[in-house]
Amino acid sequence: MRLMQLRNLTVTAIFSVFTLSACTLFAPYRIDIRQGNDVDDAMLAQVKPGMTREQVRFALGSPLVADAFHSDRWDYVYRFKAGNGNKIQQRAVSVFFVGDKLVRIEADIVLPENGEAPKPVTRMIEVPKEKS
């Protein structure tokens, strides 16, 4: 009887160790989190000083932060966090108006010297025709 209890206790302990160790070996799936306005350099290249608020809103979208105390400043903030936690990316763009006209842009996105948007990478994919 005592031997059987010891055997049951040993089996339970081994089972518990393997069960708990599996929790640390396999991490749960975590999704990528994207927050804010994803303003890229191509979108930013479309915005020029002298544009109206509506034109800027059309080019960049609605601002994430429209401060009631600074109505002449719109902030576009974007944050990306990979599900595995290895990659965190954050960008910020601020546009400033005087009256209804855009006067300056502050961004952590660097545009080329000529102010033009970089050429997008285009790939041609040929789909084979179905055999009849």
Residue, then its C-alpha position, 0 to 999 in steps of 0.5 A: m500500500r505504501l509503495m503504491q502511494l509513493r508510485n502515485l506521488t512520483v507519477t503525479a510529480i513527474f506529470s506536473v513537472f512536464t506540464l509546467s515546463a511546457c508552459t514556458l517552452f511554448a509562448p502564446y501567439r501575440i498579434d502585431i499592434r498598429q496604432g495611429n496614422d501610418v504617414d509614410d514619406a510618399m504621403l508626406a511628399q504630397v503636402k506643401p506649404g500653403m495648402t489648406r487644412e482640408q487639403v492636408r486632411f485629404a493627403l494625410g488623413s485625420p490627425l490623431v491628436a488635434d489639441a484644443f489649446h493649439s488648434d494650429r497644430w496637428d499631430y500624426v503619431y504611428r506606433f507598431k509593435a511586433g507580436n514577438g516584442n522584438k520590433i517597436q517602431q514609432r514615427a511622429v509628424s506635426v503640421f503647423f498652420v497659420g490661419d487656414k494655411l500650412v506653414r511648416i512640417e516637423a517629421d522624423i521621416v526624411l525626404p529626399e533632397n529634391g522633395e519628391a516622393p521616392k519611386p514605389v517598387t513595382r513588381m510584375i507578376e505573370v499569371p500563367k494561362e489556363k490550359s483548355 
